[in-house]
Amino acid sequence: MVVSHGRPAYVIVTPDVYDAGQRPSPAPRGRRLREVLTMLATAPRPDPAFADDLEAILDSVDTVPSDDPWQRS
């Protein structure tokens, strides 16, 4: 759920919830926290070189902007 100014703005769901871009009926429901935690606990771990790969990617791109892109306008 995405919240804007303390109020729900929209809910992010997987594309398979929608059929050809039409609203699902009935509205999709989320998963229980216990189920999500079980899924995360049993998910495969990244391989040991994962952090090295991410660091190499970051080193290969230009510098990131110094301004805060999330700063309130």
Backbone as JSON, one array per atom type, in Angstrom:
{
  "sequence": "MVVSHGRPAYVIVTPDVYDAGQRPSPAPRGRRLREVLTMLATAPRPDPAFADDLEAILDSVDTVPSDDPWQRS",
  "N": [[0.85, -1.16, 0.0], [0.6, 2.15, -0.86], [1.14, 5.16, 0.71], [0.02, 8.45, 0.95], [0.43, 11.54, 2.34], [-0.44, 10.5, 4.77], [-2.65, 9.0, 4.07], [-4.08, 6.15, 2.39], [-2.99, 5.75, -0.92], [-2.74, 4.09, -3.17], [-2.67, 0.55, -3.97], [-0.12, -1.75, -4.48], [-0.09, -4.38, -6.67], [0.35, -7.69, -8.08], [0.79, -8.2, -11.64], [-0.79, -10.32, -12.58], [-3.15, -10.15, -11.23], [-4.83, -8.53, -12.56], [-6.92, -8.56, -15.43], [-6.37, -8.02, -18.64], [-6.06, -5.29, -18.09], [-8.33, -4.48, -16.71], [-10.28, -3.73, -13.8], [-9.93, -5.88, -11.01], [-12.26, -8.26, -9.77], [-13.6, -9.95, -7.12], [-12.07, -7.29, -5.13], [-8.52, -7.52, -4.82], [-6.84, -9.23, -2.15], [-4.42, -8.78, 0.41], [-1.55, -10.59, 1.73], [-1.25, -12.46, 4.76], [0.81, -11.38, 7.46], [2.3, -13.39, 8.74], [2.4, -15.35, 6.75], [3.89, -14.02, 4.78], [6.33, -13.64, 6.14], [7.1, -16.32, 6.43], [7.45, -16.99, 3.74], [9.62, -15.31, 3.1], [11.55, -16.32, 4.87], [12.0, -18.85, 3.88], [12.9, -18.44, 1.36], [15.37, -18.57, -1.27], [18.74, -17.69, -0.51], [20.8, -14.88, -1.46], [23.65, -15.42, -3.59], [27.07, -15.71, -2.4], [28.63, -13.83, -3.79], [26.98, -11.78, -4.45], [26.82, -9.19, -3.23], [29.28, -8.18, -4.08], [28.83, -8.08, -6.83], [26.81, -6.11, -6.97], [28.25, -3.92, -6.01], [30.15, -3.67, -8.06], [28.49, -2.93, -10.15], [27.55, -0.43, -9.24], [29.98, 0.93, -9.22], [30.42, 1.11, -11.92], [28.75, 2.98, -13.02], [27.89, 6.45, -13.65], [28.34, 9.18, -11.33], [25.93, 9.62, -8.75], [23.21, 11.97, -8.5], [23.67, 14.78, -6.33], [21.63, 16.07, -5.1], [18.72, 15.51, -3.12], [16.49, 13.25, -4.32], [14.06, 12.68, -3.21], [13.27, 14.77, -1.76], [10.93, 17.01, -0.36], [8.86, 19.01, -2.36]],
  "CA": [[0.0, 0.0, 0.0], [1.34, 3.4, -0.92], [0.44, 6.15, 1.51], [0.36, 9.84, 0.65], [-0.12, 12.46, 3.35], [-1.1, 9.73, 5.81], [-3.83, 8.29, 3.56], [-3.76, 5.2, 1.32], [-3.13, 6.3, -2.27], [-3.04, 2.93, -4.01], [-2.08, -0.7, -3.54], [0.67, -2.39, -5.53], [-0.43, -5.8, -6.8], [1.01, -8.33, -9.2], [0.04, -8.03, -12.89], [-1.76, -11.38, -12.83], [-4.41, -9.82, -10.57], [-5.64, -7.83, -13.53], [-7.16, -9.23, -16.69], [-6.44, -7.05, -19.74], [-6.13, -3.93, -17.59], [-9.59, -4.15, -16.06], [-10.24, -3.9, -12.35], [-10.29, -7.22, -10.56], [-13.48, -8.36, -8.98], [-13.56, -8.92, -6.08], [-10.79, -6.61, -4.93], [-7.5, -8.44, -4.32], [-6.48, -9.1, -0.75], [-3.01, -9.0, 0.69], [-1.2, -11.81, 2.45], [-1.04, -12.28, 6.19], [2.21, -11.15, 7.79], [2.94, -14.68, 9.04], [2.66, -16.01, 5.47], [4.99, -13.3, 4.12], [7.55, -13.96, 6.86], [7.46, -17.69, 6.06], [7.97, -16.95, 2.37], [10.95, -14.71, 3.15], [12.46, -17.2, 5.6], [12.29, -20.04, 3.08], [13.39, -18.04, 0.03], [16.8, -18.78, -1.42], [19.61, -16.58, -0.15], [21.68, -14.47, -2.57], [24.94, -16.09, -3.53], [28.04, -14.91, -1.66], [29.21, -12.75, -4.6], [25.92, -10.83, -4.79], [27.22, -7.83, -2.82], [30.36, -7.76, -4.97], [28.21, -7.74, -8.11], [26.15, -4.81, -6.82], [29.29, -2.91, -5.89], [30.73, -3.48, -9.39], [27.5, -2.18, -10.93], [27.58, 0.96, -8.78], [31.24, 1.52, -9.66], [30.44, 1.25, -13.38], [27.85, 4.05, -13.45], [28.29, 7.8, -13.28], [27.97, 9.56, -9.97], [24.51, 9.9, -8.55], [23.01, 13.38, -8.18], [23.85, 15.08, -4.91], [20.35, 16.53, -4.56], [17.85, 14.45, -2.64], [15.34, 13.15, -5.23], [12.83, 12.49, -2.44], [13.0, 15.98, -0.99], [9.61, 17.59, -0.59], [8.9, 20.22, -3.19]],
  "C": [[0.9, 1.23, 0.0], [0.5, 4.46, -0.22], [0.94, 7.53, 1.12], [-0.36, 10.74, 1.65], [-0.93, 11.7, 4.39], [-2.33, 8.96, 5.36], [-3.41, 7.31, 2.47], [-4.0, 5.83, -0.05], [-3.46, 5.19, -3.27], [-2.32, 1.72, -3.46], [-1.34, -1.31, -4.72], [0.32, -3.88, -5.52], [0.32, -6.38, -7.99], [0.15, -8.2, -10.46], [-1.01, -9.11, -13.12], [-3.09, -11.15, -12.12], [-5.38, -9.2, -11.58], [-5.77, -8.62, -14.82], [-7.36, -8.16, -17.76], [-6.67, -5.63, -19.23], [-7.43, -3.54, -16.92], [-9.47, -4.42, -14.57], [-10.64, -5.32, -11.97], [-11.57, -7.19, -9.75], [-13.53, -9.76, -8.39], [-12.16, -8.34, -5.92], [-9.77, -7.59, -4.36], [-7.2, -8.18, -2.85], [-5.0, -9.37, -0.59], [-2.78, -10.33, 1.38], [-1.03, -11.47, 3.93], [0.46, -12.18, 6.46], [2.93, -12.48, 8.05], [3.3, -15.41, 7.75], [3.84, -15.34, 4.74], [6.31, -13.62, 4.81], [8.03, -15.38, 6.56], [8.05, -17.73, 4.66], [9.39, -16.39, 2.36], [11.96, -15.63, 3.81], [12.87, -18.4, 4.77], [12.8, -19.71, 1.68], [14.88, -18.3, -0.07], [17.59, -17.51, -1.08], [20.42, -16.16, -1.38], [23.01, -15.2, -2.45], [25.97, -15.16, -2.88], [28.61, -13.73, -2.47], [28.19, -11.67, -4.95], [26.31, -9.4, -4.44], [28.34, -7.3, -3.7], [29.81, -7.34, -6.33], [27.54, -6.37, -8.05], [27.17, -3.68, -6.73], [29.93, -2.62, -7.25], [29.78, -2.68, -10.28], [27.55, -0.7, -10.54], [28.87, 1.66, -9.22], [31.26, 1.8, -11.16], [29.54, 2.38, -13.89], [28.41, 5.41, -13.03], [27.86, 8.09, -11.84], [26.48, 9.86, -9.9], [24.36, 11.38, -8.2], [23.15, 13.62, -6.68], [22.55, 15.58, -4.28], [19.51, 15.32, -4.13], [16.63, 14.35, -3.55], [14.02, 13.01, -4.48], [12.48, 13.71, -1.59], [11.64, 16.55, -1.36], [9.74, 18.86, -1.4], [7.95, 21.27, -2.67]]
}
